[in-house]
Amino acid sequence: MDAVQISLIVLIITSVLCMVVLTVFVSMVLYSSKKFMDGLNKATDTINGELEPAVKDLKETLGGINSIVKMADKRVQVINCALNGIVGATGVLGGKLKSVLEGAAAGFKAGLNLFKK
């Protein structure tokens, strides 16, 4: 055998060894990726299972808060209407009282003017 044939045999053996090592490495990477994806899938299923009741409780809480806010808004409107009624009645009563007092003052002045003459 001459040197060229020996070189070709060494090249073939080296190439086969590199292919075997590369195949083992790729298969290990694929196996690790599969294990990682299985773990990730299990974790997302667990998170999804835990989040579902939490979201349900949050919806119920927000519904309760919303009803409380609506009730408070109605009560504020009732108080506002009552205060407007009180202010309106006070204004009307004050206007009538002012008219009565002006009339009484005018009558008192007229009486004084009669006694002055």
For each residue, the residues with C-beta under 8 A, 3 or more apart:
1: 5 6
2: 5 6
3: 6 7
4: 7 8
5: 1 2 8 9
6: 1 2 3 9 10
7: 3 4 10 11
8: 4 5 11 12
9: 5 6 12 13
10: 6 7 13 14
11: 7 8 14 15
12: 8 9 15 16
13: 9 10 16 17
14: 10 11 17 18
15: 11 12 18 19
16: 12 13 19 20
17: 13 14 20 21
18: 14 15 21 22
19: 15 16 22 23
20: 16 17 23 24
21: 17 18 24 25
22: 18 19 25 26
23: 19 20 26 27
24: 20 21 27 28
25: 21 22 28 29
26: 22 23 29 30
27: 23 24 30 31
28: 24 25 31 32
29: 25 26 32 33
30: 26 27 33 34
31: 27 28 34 35
32: 28 29 35 36
33: 29 30 36 37
34: 30 31 37 38
35: 31 32 38 39
36: 32 33 39 40
37: 33 34 40 41
38: 34 35 41 42
39: 35 36 42 43
40: 36 37 43 44
41: 37 38 44 45
42: 38 39 45 46
43: 39 40 46 47
44: 40 41 47 48
45: 41 42 48 49
46: 42 43 49 50
47: 43 44 50 51
48: 44 45 51 52
49: 45 46 52
50: 46 47 53 54
51: 47 48 54 55
52: 48 49 55 56
53: 50 56 57
54: 50 51 57 58
55: 51 52 58 59
56: 52 53 59 60
57: 53 54 60 61
58: 54 55 61 62
59: 55 56 62 63
60: 56 57 63 64
61: 57 58 64 65
62: 58 59 65 66
63: 59 60 66 67
64: 60 61 67 68
65: 61 62 68 69
66: 62 63 69 70
67: 63 64 70 71
68: 64 65 71 72
69: 65 66 72 73
70: 66 67 73 74
71: 67 68 74 75
72: 68 69 75 76
73: 69 70 76 77
74: 70 71 77 78
75: 71 72 78 79
76: 72 73 79 80
77: 73 74 80 81
78: 74 75 81 82
79: 75 76 82 83
80: 76 77 83 84
81: 77 78 84 85
82: 78 79 85 86
83: 79 80 86 87
84: 80 81 87 88
85: 81 82 88 89
86: 82 83 89 90
87: 83 84 90 91
88: 84 85 91 92
89: 85 86 92 93
90: 86 87 93 94
91: 87 88 94 95
92: 88 89 95 96
93: 89 90 96 97
94: 90 91 97 98
95: 91 92 98 99
96: 92 93 99 100
97: 93 94 100 101
98: 94 95 101 102
99: 95 96 102 103
100: 96 97 103 104
101: 97 98 104 105
102: 98 99 105 106
103: 99 100 106 107
104: 100 101 107 108
105: 101 102 108 109
106: 102 103 109 110
107: 103 104 110 111
108: 104 105 111 112
109: 105 106 112 113
110: 106 107 113 114
111: 107 108 114 115
112: 108 109 115 116
113: 109 110 116 117
114: 110 111 117
115: 111 112
116: 112 113
117: 113 114
